[in-house]
Amino acid sequence: MQTHGILRTAGGPSPPDTGWEFLPHGADIGVRGWGPTREAAFEQAACALTHVVTEAEIRPRSEVALSCEAPDPELLFVAFLNAVIFEMAVRRMLFGRFHVAIDGTRLGATLWGEAVDVARHAPAVEPKGATLTGLHVSQDAEGRWSAACIVDV
């Protein structure tokens, strides 16, 4: 299983200081994304979420818009991941490209993906929800943003 990587963003290749990884956690799994902006960190974490389900390439065949709001960056991150999980479940889709815009306590995102193809995607698990366990959204001394939490699978 791939445990880390780099998402190609909606505008093309990601900057070199972006990426995602899984964080070990008992029966569940942690996801962490990082990048030069909070938006990039959220996008990378969403990519990690998709890789929890499958290692297959996700084709950007359909576009889905979503929005959410929360009182602080940490809860906004959980709300975003839970909105992605909701769209995956309701639309029976997987997403491989993400564009996130944050304005204060509001987030708008565009997701690109395709319908789940069990034969090609071979889904390993179905994410149930992002949790407050291991939750953090922070910026380090070099200005790089990181966003992480445990996802119930």
C-alpha positions in Angstrom: 0.0 0.0 0.0 1.3 3.4 -0.9 1.7 5.4 2.3 2.7 8.8 1.0 2.6 10.9 -2.1 2.0 14.2 -3.9 -1.3 15.3 -5.4 -1.4 17.0 -8.7 -3.6 20.1 -8.1 -6.3 21.5 -10.3 -3.8 23.9 -11.8 -1.1 21.3 -12.7 1.8 19.9 -10.7 1.9 20.7 -7.0 4.8 22.7 -5.6 7.7 20.6 -4.4 7.0 21.2 -0.7 3.6 19.6 -0.8 2.6 16.0 -0.1 0.5 13.6 2.0 1.0 10.6 4.2 -0.8 8.0 6.3 -0.4 8.0 10.0 -0.6 4.7 11.9 -3.5 4.4 14.3 -4.9 1.0 15.4 -7.9 -0.1 13.4 -8.4 3.4 11.9 -5.9 5.5 9.8 -4.5 9.0 10.1 -4.2 11.3 7.1 -1.9 14.3 6.9 -1.4 16.8 4.1 1.1 19.6 3.9 1.9 22.5 1.6 2.8 26.2 1.3 -0.8 27.2 2.1 -3.6 25.9 4.4 -5.6 25.2 1.2 -2.8 23.1 -0.2 -2.5 21.1 3.0 -6.3 20.4 2.9 -6.0 19.3 -0.7 -3.2 16.9 0.0 -5.0 15.4 3.0 -8.0 14.8 0.8 -5.8 13.0 -1.6 -4.5 10.8 1.2 -8.2 10.1 2.1 -8.7 8.8 -1.5 -5.6 6.6 -1.2 -7.1 5.1 2.0 -9.7 3.6 -0.4 -7.6 2.8 -3.5 -4.2 3.1 -5.1 -5.7 3.2 -8.6 -5.5 6.4 -10.6 -8.7 8.4 -10.4 -9.8 10.0 -13.7 -11.2 13.5 -13.4 -14.4 12.8 -15.4 -16.9 14.6 -13.2 -16.7 17.8 -11.1 -18.4 18.2 -7.8 -18.6 21.5 -5.8 -18.9 21.5 -2.0 -18.8 24.1 0.8 -18.7 24.0 4.5 -18.2 26.3 7.5 -16.7 25.9 11.0 -15.6 28.3 13.7 -11.9 27.4 13.6 -9.3 25.9 11.1 -9.2 22.5 12.8 -13.0 22.0 12.8 -13.1 23.4 9.2 -10.6 20.7 8.2 -12.8 17.9 9.7 -15.9 19.4 8.1 -14.1 19.4 4.7 -13.0 15.8 5.0 -16.4 14.7 6.1 -18.0 16.6 3.2 -15.6 14.7 0.8 -16.5 11.4 2.5 -20.2 12.3 2.2 -19.8 13.0 -1.6 -17.9 9.8 -2.0 -20.7 7.8 -0.4 -23.7 9.5 -1.9 -22.4 9.8 -5.4 -20.5 6.5 -5.3 -17.4 8.3 -6.6 -13.7 8.6 -5.8 -11.9 11.9 -6.2 -8.3 12.4 -7.4 -8.1 16.2 -7.9 -9.1 18.9 -5.4 -9.1 22.7 -5.4 -9.8 24.4 -2.0 -10.5 28.0 -1.3 -10.7 29.2 2.3 -12.2 32.6 3.4 -12.1 32.9 7.1 -14.4 30.3 8.5 -15.8 29.2 5.1 -14.4 26.7 2.7 -15.4 26.1 -0.9 -14.0 23.2 -2.9 -14.1 21.6 -6.3 -13.5 17.9 -6.5 -12.8 16.0 -9.7 -13.3 12.3 -9.9 -15.2 9.3 -11.3 -17.7 6.7 -10.4 -16.3 3.8 -8.4 -15.3 0.9 -10.7 -15.0 -2.1 -8.3 -12.9 -4.1 -10.7 -10.4 -1.2 -11.4 -10.4 0.6 -8.1 -10.6 -2.5 -5.9 -11.7 -0.4 -2.9 -10.0 -1.5 0.3 -12.2 0.3 2.9 -15.0 2.8 3.1 -14.2 5.9 5.2 -16.9 6.6 7.7 -15.8 9.9 9.0 -13.0 12.3 10.0 -12.5 12.5 13.8 -11.2 15.0 16.2 -8.5 12.4 17.3 -5.0 13.6 16.3 -6.5 16.8 14.8 -4.2 19.6 14.0 -3.9 22.4 11.5 -0.7 24.4 11.9 2.0 26.4 10.2 5.6 25.7 11.0 8.5 28.2 11.3 9.3 27.9 7.6 5.7 28.8 6.7 4.6 25.3 5.6 1.1 24.3 6.6 0.1 20.9 7.9 -3.4 19.4 8.4 -4.0 16.0 10.0 -6.6 13.8 11.8 -7.6 10.2 12.2 -10.3 8.9 9.8 -12.7 6.2 11.0 -12.8 3.3 8.5 
